[in-house]
Amino acid sequence: MIGGIIFEGVPGLDADSDGDVVYHAICNAITSLTGIPILGGIAVELCHNNGITDSQVYLEKALHTLGKQKIVHIALTIEGQKPRFQDKINEVRKQVASICGLQEHQVGLTATSGDGLTDFGCGAGLQCFCIVTTVE
């Protein structure tokens, strides 16, 4: 599961949750805005106490912590050898926009293979960076 989209034929990431690196990156960006620990706090409690491993639930909880802040843009960059994102970029953008109450054009997504220059670029997993822009 990446950005709420299933990538067939690709092994899942090792995580307590479903390992959705896109949703986790957005949660971390929201934590940087609010100071409320989503993945290290709320998600851990949901996972360990309630058995909830769906990262979409974590993201929905994160969105509620924004209070009066309104997201106007999300920028995402994913690095890794597999899966290839070219055919799914618009699907992921649309899914993220839907969950976050945005239009598709308000979600930017770039993907890079890393060209073997980092552990992720050598196939050791995926990493995702996110910037969330808000207004009050």
N, C-alpha and C positions, 0 to 999 in steps of 0.2 A: 504494500500500500504506500503510494507516494502522492502526496497532494490529494488524498481521497480517491485516487484512481488505482485500480489493480493493474499491475504489470505482470502479465502471464509469463510463465517460464523463467522468472527471476526469483531466486531464493529470497526469503524475507530477511530482514535485518535482526540481529540478536538484540532484544530489548525486553524490558518488563511489559511494555505496551505493544502495539502493532508496529512500532518502529517507524512511523511516518515522519521522515526527516523534515519535510516541508511544514507540516503542522507544528512540529516541535520548534522549528526555527521561528515561526510566527509567534508561538507562545513565549519564547525567549525574548523576542523583540518587544512584546507587550510587557513582559516583566521589567525590561529596561526602562519602559515608560512609567510604569506604576510602582515599581519596587515590590510588588506582590509576587512571591515565588510560585509560579504555576507548576513547572515540572519538578522542582525540588520540594514542593509543598503539597499543593492541591492534588496534582496528578498522582503523587506517591500515595496519598491517603485514599484516593479513589481506587487505585490499583490494588494496594495491599489490604485495605479494609472492606472494599466492596467488590473486588474482582473486575473492575472496569478497566479494560485495556485498549479501548477505542480512543485514539488520539483526537478524533473529532470532538468527543466529549470534553477533553482537556482544552481544546481550542475554544469551544463554546463557553467554558468557564472563564477562560482568559479574557474573552471579549466582554464578559459582564464586569470585569474588574476595571474597565476603562472609564466608567462613570460618564461624565459629560464629554469626554474626549470622543471624537468621531474619526474613524479611519478614512483618509482620503486617497491613500495610495499604499500599496505593498510592493516592494522590490525584492525578488528572490534570485539567488544564484546557487545552482547545484553543481557539484563537482564529483565525478566518478566515471569509471570505465563502463559500468553496466548498471542499469539498463540505458539504452539510447533513448533520448527524450524527444527527438525531432518530431515524431508522429503524434506525440501526446502532449506537447506544450500547450496547445489551445484547450485541450480537455482539462488539464490541471489548472490553468488560469481560470477557466469557467467555474470549476468546482470550488476553488479558493474564493473567488468573487462571490459565489452563491452563499457560502458559509459565513463570510464576513460582511454581507450586505452591501456589496460593491457591484459596479459594472465591470465587465471583463477588461475594459481598457484601463481600469484602475489597478490592475495586477500585472506587474512585469515579471517575466521569468526568463532567465538565461541558463543554459546548461553547457558545461564544458567537460571534456573527457579528462582533462588534466595532463594529457600527453605524457604520462609516465613520470611527471616531475615531482609528485608528492605520493604519499601512501595511497590516497584516494585515486590519484591518477594512475596508479599501478594496480588498481582493482581491489584494494583492501576494504572497501565500503563506500559510503556516500557521505558527503557533507553538504550542508545547506546554510547559506547566510541570508539574513533577512533584515530589511529596514522597513519599519512601519511609520508612515507619516500621518499625524493626526492634527485636528483643529478642535477648538472648543466652541 
